[in-house]
Amino acid sequence: MKVVSIGKPEKIELIDKKKPELKSGEALLKIKYCGICGSDISTYTGNQPFASYPRIPGHEFSAEIVGIEENDLGLKEGMIVTANPYFNCGGCYPCGKGKVNCCEHNETMGVQRDGSFQEYITMPIERIVAGKGLSAKTLALIEPFSIGYHAIKRGKVKENDKVLVIGSGPIGIFAMLSAKLVGAEVTIADKLENRLELAQEMGVDNIINVDKVDLSVEVNRLTNEHGMDVCVEAVGLASTFLQCIENSCFGGKIILVGNGKTEVTFNHSILLKKELDVYGSRNSLHDFKPLIDTVLKNNLDIDKIITHVFDKENVLQAFKELRNNNGNMAKVQVKF
């Protein structure tokens, strides 16, 4: 079978590998679509601190079950499914408390273990989630959607909250959609006009181009000078975290979902003065099934976020183009 392999930073190739053998308790999956995540690009460029090499990238995917034993989940051959790609250890302190997404020894597909950019994979049956009729393209969006969805749940966003999302990449847009689902009024801020236009197409209430207007001035205008009830940081920069602090209302909330790699310096007294709640948000092991139900119930057209689809023969081109993305590429998928 064909496999995408990152042998070392900057070296990516499509190679041949033996098809995996099915073991008891597992299902054999034929991959349909894979999404390219920012972490996959970081592994490719050598900027992913948790990756080891050689590595097969990928953790956003849909697949067809082509081999499976009798099971209690009703999963059968021929079903189109997705699967949870975060492998928790089950024995650490957070796992013991049920916070399995915070596992101290988590292994994510495509980072610490081989991922989904291959024609066939095996997965533990209990990690597989039935697609319930969603298309294979849509199912490959459930994992990135779950990141934004989990963040909004973490911050207990509620109806009529004024929410600012800084960053209109896929995770920011999915956080926006999740906040809209609970009835919040959502503003999204970015410097990329095409991303803001995509957010508008997907239903955001207000957009702010920070290259054209002052963010704080616009926030004050939209909130009658009070500031936002909730600020979602979906970029991962020190500067955007500070913008969240500045633009939160007194008694507000900040949800950190962008994966930052730089240190930030600020006077922590502002957190006390405003009595801000600050939430860190990671991945989620429990949101895949309810999120699939939510997409179906609300007839959400989340496929709009897919701007490019490459055939597997052109997967190397996809990685290289996305690495040099000028903002025109939102969610990129590879069709297997």
C-alpha positions as CSV (number, residue, x, y, z in Angstrom):
1,M,0.0,0.0,0.0
2,K,1.0,3.6,-0.4
3,V,2.1,5.5,2.7
4,V,3.2,9.1,3.3
5,S,6.4,9.1,5.3
6,I,8.3,11.9,6.9
7,G,11.8,10.4,7.3
8,K,13.2,13.5,8.9
9,P,12.4,17.2,8.9
10,E,12.0,18.5,5.3
11,K,12.0,14.9,3.9
12,I,8.6,13.7,2.9
13,E,7.9,11.0,0.3
14,L,5.2,8.5,-0.8
15,I,6.5,5.0,-0.2
16,D,5.3,1.4,-0.4
17,K,4.7,-0.4,2.8
18,K,3.1,-3.8,3.7
19,K,-0.6,-3.7,4.4
20,P,-1.3,-4.0,8.2
21,E,-2.5,-7.3,9.6
22,L,-5.8,-7.4,11.5
23,K,-5.5,-8.4,15.2
24,S,-8.2,-9.3,17.7
25,G,-10.0,-6.2,19.1
26,E,-9.1,-4.2,16.0
27,A,-10.7,-3.2,12.8
28,L,-9.1,-2.8,9.4
29,L,-9.9,0.5,7.9
30,K,-9.5,1.7,4.3
31,I,-8.8,5.4,4.5
32,K,-11.1,7.7,2.5
33,Y,-10.1,11.3,3.3
34,C,-7.3,12.8,5.5
35,G,-7.1,16.4,6.6
36,I,-3.7,18.1,6.9
37,C,-3.4,19.7,10.3
38,G,-1.0,22.4,11.4
39,S,0.7,19.8,13.5
40,D,1.4,17.7,10.4
41,I,3.1,20.6,8.8
42,S,5.1,21.2,12.0
43,T,6.2,17.5,11.8
44,Y,7.2,18.1,8.2
45,T,9.2,21.2,8.9
46,G,10.7,19.9,12.2
47,N,8.9,22.4,14.4
48,Q,6.8,19.7,16.2
49,P,8.5,19.2,19.6
50,F,6.7,15.9,20.3
51,A,7.3,14.2,16.9
52,S,9.8,11.4,16.4
53,Y,11.0,10.2,13.0
54,P,10.4,8.5,10.7
55,R,6.7,9.3,11.1
56,I,3.5,8.8,9.1
57,P,1.5,12.0,9.7
58,G,-2.3,12.4,10.0
59,H,-5.0,12.2,12.6
60,E,-8.0,13.8,10.9
61,F,-9.6,11.1,8.8
62,S,-12.6,9.1,7.6
63,A,-12.5,5.5,6.5
64,E,-14.5,2.4,5.4
65,I,-14.4,-0.6,7.6
66,V,-13.1,-3.5,5.6
67,G,-12.5,-6.0,8.4
68,I,-14.0,-6.3,11.9
69,E,-15.0,-8.9,14.4
70,E,-18.4,-9.1,16.1
71,N,-18.7,-6.2,18.5
72,D,-21.1,-4.5,20.9
73,L,-20.9,-1.1,19.1
74,G,-22.8,-2.2,16.0
75,L,-19.9,-1.6,13.8
76,K,-19.8,-3.6,10.6
77,E,-17.9,-4.0,7.3
78,G,-18.8,-1.4,4.8
79,M,-19.6,1.4,7.3
80,I,-18.0,4.8,6.8
81,V,-16.5,5.9,10.1
82,T,-14.0,8.1,11.8
83,A,-12.0,7.4,14.9
84,N,-10.4,9.1,17.9
85,P,-6.7,9.5,17.3
86,Y,-5.6,10.3,20.9
87,F,-4.2,7.3,22.7
88,N,-4.3,7.7,26.5
89,C,-2.3,5.5,28.8
90,G,-5.2,4.7,31.3
91,G,-2.8,4.6,34.3
92,C,-1.7,8.2,35.0
93,Y,-3.3,10.6,37.5
94,P,-5.7,12.5,35.0
95,C,-6.7,9.2,33.4
96,G,-7.7,7.9,36.8
97,K,-9.9,11.0,37.3
98,G,-11.6,10.5,33.9
99,K,-9.7,13.4,32.3
100,V,-8.4,11.0,29.6
101,N,-7.8,13.8,27.1
102,C,-5.3,15.3,29.6
103,C,-3.3,12.0,29.8
104,E,0.3,12.7,30.9
105,H,1.5,10.1,28.4
106,N,-0.8,10.8,25.5
107,E,0.2,9.6,22.1
108,T,-1.4,11.3,19.1
109,M,-1.5,9.7,15.7
110,G,0.9,11.4,13.4
111,V,3.0,12.7,16.2
112,Q,4.1,10.1,18.7
113,R,2.7,7.2,16.7
114,D,2.1,6.6,13.0
115,G,-1.0,8.3,11.6
116,S,-3.6,8.1,8.9
117,F,-1.8,9.1,5.8
118,Q,-1.8,5.6,4.4
119,E,-4.2,3.5,2.4
120,Y,-5.0,1.1,5.2
121,I,-4.7,1.3,9.0
122,T,-5.9,-0.8,12.0
123,M,-7.7,0.8,14.9
124,P,-9.0,-0.5,18.3
125,I,-12.7,-1.1,17.8
126,E,-13.6,1.0,20.8
127,R,-12.0,4.1,19.2
128,I,-14.1,3.9,16.1
129,V,-17.1,6.2,15.7
130,A,-20.0,5.5,13.3
131,G,-20.6,8.2,10.7
132,K,-24.4,7.9,10.8
133,G,-24.7,8.8,7.2
134,L,-22.3,11.8,7.1
135,S,-20.2,11.9,4.0
136,A,-16.6,10.7,4.1
137,K,-15.4,14.3,3.5
138,T,-17.5,15.6,6.4
139,L,-16.4,12.9,8.8
140,A,-12.8,13.8,8.2
141,L,-13.7,17.3,9.7
142,I,-15.1,15.9,13.0
143,E,-11.7,15.8,14.7
144,P,-10.7,19.4,14.1
145,F,-14.3,20.5,14.8
146,S,-14.1,18.7,18.1
147,I,-11.2,20.9,19.2
148,G,-13.3,24.1,18.8
149,Y,-16.4,22.4,20.2
150,H,-14.5,21.2,23.3
151,A,-13.1,24.7,23.9
152,I,-16.5,26.3,23.9
153,K,-17.8,23.6,26.3
154,R,-14.7,24.1,28.6
155,G,-15.5,27.8,28.8
156,K,-19.2,27.2,29.5
157,V,-20.2,29.7,26.8
158,K,-23.9,30.4,27.0
159,E,-26.8,32.0,25.1
160,N,-26.4,35.8,24.4
161,D,-22.7,35.8,25.4
162,K,-20.6,38.2,23.3
163,V,-17.7,36.0,22.1
164,L,-14.5,37.2,20.4
165,V,-12.5,34.5,18.5
166,I,-9.1,35.7,17.5
167,G,-7.9,33.7,14.6
168,S,-10.1,32.5,11.6
169,G,-8.2,29.3,10.8
170,P,-10.1,26.0,10.8
171,I,-10.0,25.7,14.7
172,G,-11.1,29.4,15.1
173,I,-14.0,28.9,12.7
174,F,-15.1,25.7,14.4
175,A,-15.0,27.5,17.7
176,M,-17.1,30.2,16.2
177,L,-19.6,27.6,14.9
178,S,-19.7,25.9,18.3
179,A,-20.4,29.2,20.1
180,K,-23.2,30.0,17.6
181,L,-24.8,26.7,18.3
182,V,-25.4,27.7,22.0
183,G,-26.8,31.1,20.9
184,A,-23.8,33.4,21.4
185,E,-23.1,36.5,19.4
186,V,-19.7,35.8,17.8
187,T,-17.1,38.2,16.4
188,I,-14.0,36.8,14.7
189,A,-10.8,38.8,14.2
190,D,-7.9,38.1,11.8
191,K,-5.7,39.9,9.3
192,L,-6.5,37.7,6.4
193,E,-9.4,39.0,4.4
194,N,-10.2,35.7,2.6
195,R,-10.4,33.9,5.9
196,L,-12.7,36.5,7.3
197,E,-14.9,36.1,4.2
198,L,-15.0,32.4,4.8
199,A,-16.1,33.0,8.4
200,Q,-18.9,35.2,7.1
201,E,-20.0,32.6,4.7
202,M,-20.1,30.1,7.6
203,G,-22.3,32.3,9.8
204,V,-20.2,34.6,12.0
205,D,-22.0,37.7,13.3
206,N,-19.2,40.2,13.0
207,I,-15.7,40.3,11.5
208,I,-12.7,42.5,12.4
209,N,-9.7,42.9,10.0
210,V,-7.0,43.9,12.5
211,D,-4.8,45.2,9.6
212,K,-7.5,47.8,8.8
213,V,-9.1,48.8,12.1
214,D,-8.0,48.8,15.8
215,L,-9.3,45.6,17.5
216,S,-10.0,47.2,20.9
217,V,-11.9,50.1,19.3
218,E,-14.1,47.7,17.4
219,V,-14.7,45.5,20.5
220,N,-15.7,48.6,22.5
221,R,-18.1,49.6,19.7
222,L,-19.7,46.1,19.6
223,T,-20.0,45.8,23.4
224,N,-21.0,49.3,24.5
225,E,-17.5,49.7,26.0
226,H,-17.8,46.7,28.3
227,G,-15.6,44.2,26.5
228,M,-16.3,40.7,25.5
229,D,-17.9,38.1,27.8
230,V,-15.6,35.4,26.3
231,C,-12.4,35.7,24.3
232,V,-11.1,32.6,22.4
233,E,-7.4,32.6,21.5
234,A,-7.0,30.4,18.4
235,V,-3.7,31.6,17.0
236,G,-1.1,30.6,19.6
237,L,0.8,33.9,19.8
238,A,1.8,35.9,22.9
239,S,0.4,39.0,21.3
240,T,-3.1,37.5,20.7
241,F,-3.2,36.1,24.3
242,L,-2.6,39.7,25.5
243,Q,-5.3,40.9,23.2
244,C,-7.7,38.5,24.9
245,I,-6.8,39.9,28.3
246,E,-7.3,43.5,27.0
247,N,-10.6,42.8,25.3
248,S,-12.3,40.7,28.0
249,C,-14.9,42.3,30.1
250,F,-14.6,42.5,33.9
251,G,-15.7,39.0,35.1
252,G,-15.1,37.6,31.6
253,K,-13.5,34.4,30.3
254,I,-10.5,33.6,28.2
255,I,-10.2,30.2,26.4
256,L,-6.8,29.2,25.1
257,V,-7.0,26.8,22.2
258,G,-4.1,28.0,20.0
259,N,-1.0,26.0,20.5
260,G,1.6,28.7,21.4
261,K,5.3,28.1,21.3
262,T,6.5,31.5,22.7
263,E,6.7,32.9,26.2
264,V,4.5,35.8,27.2
265,T,5.1,38.5,29.8
266,F,2.3,40.5,31.4
267,N,1.3,41.9,34.8
268,H,-0.8,39.2,36.3
269,S,-2.7,41.7,38.4
270,I,-4.9,42.4,35.4
271,L,-6.3,38.9,35.8
272,L,-7.1,39.7,39.4
273,K,-8.5,43.2,38.7
274,K,-10.9,41.9,36.0
275,E,-11.4,38.5,37.9
276,L,-10.9,36.6,34.6
277,D,-11.4,32.9,34.3
278,V,-8.7,31.5,32.0
279,Y,-9.3,28.0,30.5
280,G,-6.7,25.9,28.7
281,S,-8.4,23.6,26.2
282,R,-6.8,20.5,24.7
283,N,-8.2,17.7,22.6
284,S,-11.3,15.7,23.4
285,L,-12.0,12.0,23.6
286,H,-15.7,12.3,24.4
287,D,-17.1,14.8,21.9
288,F,-16.9,12.9,18.6
289,K,-20.3,11.1,18.9
290,P,-22.3,14.2,20.2
291,L,-20.7,16.3,17.6
292,I,-21.7,14.0,14.7
293,D,-25.3,14.1,16.2
294,T,-25.0,17.9,16.3
295,V,-23.9,18.2,12.7
296,L,-26.8,16.0,11.6
297,K,-29.4,17.7,13.8
298,N,-28.6,21.2,12.7
299,N,-27.8,20.2,9.1
300,L,-24.5,22.0,9.3
301,D,-22.7,22.5,6.0
302,I,-19.2,22.4,7.5
303,D,-17.7,21.2,4.2
304,K,-17.5,24.9,3.2
305,I,-14.3,25.1,5.2
306,I,-12.6,22.7,2.8
307,T,-10.9,24.9,0.2
308,H,-8.6,22.3,-1.4
309,V,-8.8,18.5,-2.0
310,F,-5.7,16.7,-3.4
311,D,-5.5,13.1,-4.8
312,K,-3.2,10.9,-2.9
313,E,-0.8,10.9,-5.8
314,N,-0.4,14.7,-5.2
315,V,-0.1,14.5,-1.4
316,L,3.5,15.8,-1.4
317,Q,2.4,18.9,-3.4
318,A,-0.4,19.4,-0.8
319,F,2.1,19.5,2.1
320,K,4.5,21.8,0.3
321,E,1.7,24.2,-0.8
322,L,0.2,24.3,2.7
323,R,3.6,25.0,4.2
324,N,3.7,28.2,2.2
325,N,0.1,29.0,2.7
326,N,-0.8,32.7,2.2
327,G,-4.2,32.3,3.7
328,N,-6.0,31.0,0.6
329,M,-5.9,27.5,1.9
330,A,-8.2,26.8,4.9
331,K,-8.8,23.1,5.4
332,V,-6.9,20.9,3.0
333,Q,-7.9,17.3,2.5
334,V,-6.2,14.4,0.7
335,K,-8.5,11.9,-1.0
336,F,-7.3,8.3,-0.7
